């Protein structure tokens, strides 16, 4: 991987000319995968989109060390669904996508795992407990294979995440900061949909 050494090299050069820096903030949602390497190389704190999401979610989670115990359901380390591009959209919304969902889904891998008896027992035990916090993530109308550390990858989180695509919201449109009226309505609709699913933050 050529990216990680290059990122570390550029960061170290930046620190040499800016020796008063005391922390690093990664702006891009594709950079968290390199956060650990930067922490190891610079011995500085590194924040990114994932640590920000973790901090927010922590305010909703049970503290296992003290206080009231066992009042909240635990994350079972399985996403509510195996998210694939275009999931959580109606047929009409999928037709409005810029990216071809059929090709994207054909490229997707993985199947939902069957729940064991132990898992069912755990679910029954958790039924009476408060719901564990769930994060909502809005996705661009763009498909790529996200790696661990990317905000679009379920494996980047140790809590449940619900993804929602915004039809028509392309990478270029997001960069420009200007949405068309149609996409703006889709954006608002996606937020309302995630709120209806009970997410604690988006």
N, C-alpha and C positions, 0 to 999 in steps of 0.2 A: 504494500500500500504506500503510494508516494505522497498521499495527502498529509498523513500524520507527521512524518519528519519535516515536511515543508512548513506546516503550521507551527510546530515547535520552534523551528529555526527562526521563522519570522517573528514569533513572540519573544524569543530570547534577544533578538536584535532590537526589538522595540523597548525591552526592559533596560538594555544597556544605555540607550539614549534618553530613557525616562525612568531613572532609578528610583523616583519617589512613588511610583505606582505600587499600590498595596492590594490590588485585586483585579480580577479579569471577568468581564461580562461578555458572554457569547450571544450576539444578536440573532444570528441565523438559527432556524429550527433544525438545520442539518448538522450543526456543529457539536451538540452535546456528546456525540460518540467520541469526541476527542478531548472532552473535559478532564477525564482521569489522567490522560497522558500529560496534559498541561499542568495539572496539580502536582504530578510526580516530578516534572522537569523544573517547574518554577518555585514549588513549595508555597504557592500563593492560593488563596481561596478563588474558586471559579464558579460562577453562577451562569445558568442557562435556562432555557424554556422549561426543561424538566424539573430542575431544582425549584423554580418558581411555582410550578404546578404542585410539586410535593409540599412546599411550604403552605400553600393555600389549603390543600386537602388535609394537612395535619391539624388544622384548626377544627375539623369536623370529626376527627378520629378519637377513639377511646385511648386514653393514656394507660398502658398496661403496667406501669411502674407504681402508680399510686392513684388514690381516688376511688370512684365506683368501678368495680370490675365486672367484666362479662355482661355488659348491658347492650353491646353492639355486635351485629353480625361481623364475622371475619371474612376478608377477601379469600375466596377459595382458589386463587391463582388461575382461574379460568375466566376468560371474557364471557360476557353474556351471549355473544355469538362470535363465530369466526368471521370477522369483517372482511368483505371483499368489495372491490370498487363498485359503487352504485347501490350497495345495500342501503336499507332504510329509506329508499325513495320509491314513490309510486311509479307506475308504468309511464304516466304522463311526464313526470319529472325526469325519468331516465331518458325519455325521448328528447328532452331539452338539453341533455348533456352534450358538451363539445367532444369529449372523449368517447370512443366506442366501448360500451359496457360489455358487449359480447366478447370482444377480443381480450379485454381486461380480465374478465372472469375466467376465460379459457386458460389464461396464464397463471391464475391464482392456484396456490397449492394448499393442501391441508384439509382435513375433515374434522368435524366436531367429535370430541372424544365421548364415548359412552360413560355415563356416570355409574360408579360402582355402588355397592350396597352401603359401604362406609360413607360415601359422599351423600347418599340419600338420607342416611341417619343424621349426618351433620346438618343437612338442609332442614330436616324436621326440628332439630334442636334449635336452629337459628330462627325458625319461623316466628317465634314470639319476641325476638329481639329487634331493636331499632335497626333500620336499614343502614348498611355501610355506605359511606360517601361515594358518589359517582361523578366523574368529571366528563363534561361534554367537550368534544373537539369538532370544530367546523373545518371541513376539508375543501380544498380547491377542486375545480373540475379538471383534474389532472391525475394521471395514474403513473406510479412508479413503484418498484419493490422497496419499501422502507426498511432500513436496517435498525437494529437495536440502538437506541439513543435518539432516533428520529421521533418527532412528536406524532407522526402518523403510524408508528409501530406500537401495537398493544404491549409488546414485550418491554417497552421503555418504562412502564408503570407497574407498581405493586398494588394497584387498586383498579376497580372497574372503570372503563372508559367507553363512552358511546360516541361513535363517529357519525357525522352527518355531512353529506356532500351538498355543496351549493351549486346547482346547475348554472352553467354560464360563467361562473367566477373563475376565469383563467388566471394563470400565473402572471401574464402580462397586465391584466386588468388590476390585479392585486398590487403589482409594482407601481402602476400609475396612480393608484389611490382614488380612481374615479370609476364608480359602478354605473351601469346603465339602469334605467328605471326598472326594467324587467328583472335584472339580477338583484337589484336592491330589494325588491319584493320577495325574491327567492331567499335572500339573506335573512330578512326579517322572519320569513316563514320557517327557516331552519332553526333560528334561535327559539322561536315559540315551540317548535317540535321538541327540541332538546329540553326545554323547560317542562313540557308536558310529560317527559320521561322521568322527571324528578332529579335532574342533575343539580349539584350544589354550586357549580360554577362552569363557565364556558371559556 
